[in-house]
Amino acid sequence: MEMSGAVITAIICGVICLGLIIYAIIRAQRRKLSTGIEEMIGKTAIAQTTLNPKGTVFVEGEGEVWTAILEGNSSDTVEPEEEVTITRVAGLKLWVTKKEKEEK
């Protein structure tokens, strides 16, 4: 029994598609999971209001607004548009520290 060129081409295309699907599945399984509060710790947020020591911050650009509490000196404040670093998360509150300006 002879196979026509169209049947051979269809089989080859099917095998290639199957190989690509398997490759995509394996790649997806190896990716690091990045959800939950563990992902937020260490990220940068931007103050929406003055943090003295409590206020609100934008996380992920202007996508999410969170209540934040400034850790550290009780005399420290963060003005709106300043960057802070998230140090911990509890419930719906973030604890943040003032981001140090980089020396050039």
N, C-alpha and C positions, 0 to 999 in steps of 0.2 A: 504494500500500500504506500503510495507516494503522497507526501504532504505538499500542498501548494505554497508559494511564496507568501501569500497573505496569512496563512495559518502559522507559519514559522515566525513572521513578523509580529503577529498578535501574541504568540507565546513569549517571545523575547521582550516585548513591551510589558507584558504582565509580570515577568520575572523582575524586570528593572523596577517597576512600580512597587512590587512586594518588598524588594530590597530597600528602597527609599523609605517605605513605611516602617520597616523594622529598624532602620537606622534612626529615624525620628523618635521612635518609642524608646530606644536605648538612650539617646541623648537626653530626652525629657526625664528619664529615671535617674540620671546621674547629676542633674542640676540641683544646686543647693536650695532647700526650702527657705523662703524668706517671708514669713508672715508672723504676726504677733508682736508682742512688746519687745522681744529680744532684738528685733530688727531696728526698732526706734532708738535704742540706746546708742549714743555716740553720734547721732545725726545732728545736723544743724537746723535750727528753727529761727524764725524772725519774729521779734516782738511786735505785736499789734498795738498793745497798750504799754504804758510804763509798768515795769515790774518792780514793785517796791513793797514787799517781796513778792506780792501776788499780782497776776495780770493774765493776759491772753497772748498766745503766740500762734503764728502760722507754721504748720508743718507741711512738707511737700509743696513748696511754693505757697500759693494762696488757696490750696485745696482743702485743708483741714484747719479748723481753729480749735485750739486746746487751752484749757486753764493751766497756767504754769506757776510754779513757786520757785523763786530764786534762792539757790543755796549759797552759803558763804557768809561773808560779813553782813551784819544787819544794816550797815550804813551804805552798802552797795545798792545801786539801782541800775536798771537797763531802760533806756529810752526807746520809743517806737522806732522801728526799722533797724535796730541793732541786732546782731546775730548772737545766739546763745547755743550751747551744746546740751543735748538731753542726757541726763545722768541716770535717771530712773523713772519708772512709770508705775503708778498705783491707781487702779480704777480708771477714772477719766481725768486724772491730773498728772502733769509732767513736772519733774524736778529738773531744773536747769542750772547751768553755771554760765557766767559771762564768758564769751569767747574772746580769747586774748588776740590782740592785733598782732599780725606777723611783722617782724622786723625785716627791713630790706637792706 
